[in-house]
Amino acid sequence: MKITEQAAMALATQLLIQRNALTNNAPVQARHLVDAEMKGHPSHGLQRLPRLLTRIERGLVDPRTSGRSHWRSASVLEVDGLRGLGPVVAMAAIERLQERAATSGIALAAISNNNHLGMLASYVESIAAEGRIGIAISSSEALVHPYGGTRAMLGTNPIAIAVPTAGRPLVLDLATSTVSMGKIHHHAAIGRPIPEGWARDAEGRPTTDAVRAKGGAIAPFGGAKGYGLGIAVELLVAALTGADLAPDIRGTLDAEAVCNKGDVLIVIDTARSPDLALRLSAYLDAVRASPPAEPGHPVSVPGDGAARRREATLQAGFEIDPGLLDELTALSRTPSSVLEGQT
C-alpha cells in the first residue's frame, strides 16, 4: 500500500497536535519521520510514531518545548532539551549554531535531556543548505557488542557529515553498528528474517531471527574498525554532553524511560575560495564517472541513493505497511480527512 507525502505529513502532524504538540513543533517532527520514509528508511520513519505518541501521553516527551540553551564558551552551545521532541530541539540548536558559525567559523552544540533524533542526515543537510559543513553524532542504549564479544556494551552511535558543493551536498549518514536497531525492529514487525552476521541473540549466539535479535546484540560494522569508531563516538558524546554511557542509557526504543542519551551537532564554515564548491562537485562527478566493478551499476557517492529514492516518492508516494497505517488511523481522532492521497 502506498501513501503520498502530503497524506503522511497530514496524518503525523495531526496525531502530534492532538497530543498537545505546538502547531509549529508538530510539522518538524512529522517531517523528520516522513523524510526517512521517502529516503527509503522506514526503520526510522512512521513505525516510530506510535511509540512516540505513547511517550508523549506518559509525560516522557514534552511536545511544547524546543529546549533551553546557553553559550558555555564562545563556540560551544550547551542545550538542555527539556525532554522535547528530538528534531525540534536539534533544529532550534542548529539555528543558533548557524548564526554563531557565521562569525566564529565553527560552533558546536552539546545536547542532553533530549529525545530520539532519528536519521541524522536531515540535520546535516539543513546545515549544508546554508553553505556550511555539518556534523552530527549521537549515542544510544547498549545495542552493539564489542569486536570479539557477544554482549551489548555500545550504542549504535551514528555519525552524519554533509559537505556543501555547487550541486547536491555530499551526505554521509551511518551507524557504527552493522545496522540500526530500528531496522531490526522493522524486520521483526513485518516478519522478515535478518541476514547472517547482523546480530546475536540474548545468549550470544548468531541469529537470523529478528525477534530474537531485538533482545540480543548487533555486530559493529567493519569488525575492529567499526568497533573502534563506535567506542570513540561513545566517549566523545559523553565527554561533551555529560550523558550516560550506553549500558545506562534508556528511552530511544521504549515507552517507559526518560531518554538520557546525548547528541552533538557541529557547524563549520567552509574555506572562502570562490571555486571551491565547483571543484568539490567536479570531484564527486569524477568519482561517479569512474569505472564500475559491474557493468550497468555505476559508481555513486554517499547520499545519491537517498536522493533518488526521495525524488521517486515525490510523485508515486511511498510504501507503508497496511497494519501500521491502520494503527495510525485508529490513533487519530479524526482520521477520514487526512487520508486523501492514500492509494
Secondary structure as GFF3:
##gff-version 3
##sequence-region A 1 343
A	DSSP	beta_strand	2	3	.	.	.	ID=ss1
A	DSSP	alpha_helix	5	18	.	.	.	ID=ss2
A	DSSP	alpha_helix	26	38	.	.	.	ID=ss3
A	DSSP	three_ten_helix	42	44	.	.	.	ID=ss4
A	DSSP	three_ten_helix	46	48	.	.	.	ID=ss5
A	DSSP	alpha_helix	49	57	.	.	.	ID=ss6
A	DSSP	beta_strand	68	71	.	.	.	ID=ss7
A	DSSP	beta_strand	76	80	.	.	.	ID=ss8
A	DSSP	alpha_helix	86	104	.	.	.	ID=ss9
A	DSSP	beta_strand	106	112	.	.	.	ID=ss10
A	DSSP	alpha_helix	121	128	.	.	.	ID=ss11
A	DSSP	beta_strand	132	138	.	.	.	ID=ss12
A	DSSP	beta_strand	159	163	.	.	.	ID=ss13
A	DSSP	beta_strand	170	174	.	.	.	ID=ss14
A	DSSP	alpha_helix	181	190	.	.	.	ID=ss15
A	DSSP	beta_strand	199	200	.	.	.	ID=ss16
A	DSSP	beta_strand	206	207	.	.	.	ID=ss17
A	DSSP	alpha_helix	210	214	.	.	.	ID=ss18
A	DSSP	beta_strand	217	218	.	.	.	ID=ss19
A	DSSP	alpha_helix	224	241	.	.	.	ID=ss20
A	DSSP	three_ten_helix	246	248	.	.	.	ID=ss21
A	DSSP	beta_strand	263	269	.	.	.	ID=ss22
A	DSSP	alpha_helix	276	288	.	.	.	ID=ss23
A	DSSP	alpha_helix	304	316	.	.	.	ID=ss24
A	DSSP	beta_strand	318	319	.	.	.	ID=ss25
A	DSSP	alpha_helix	322	331	.	.	.	ID=ss26
A	DSSP	three_ten_helix	336	338	.	.	.	ID=ss27
###
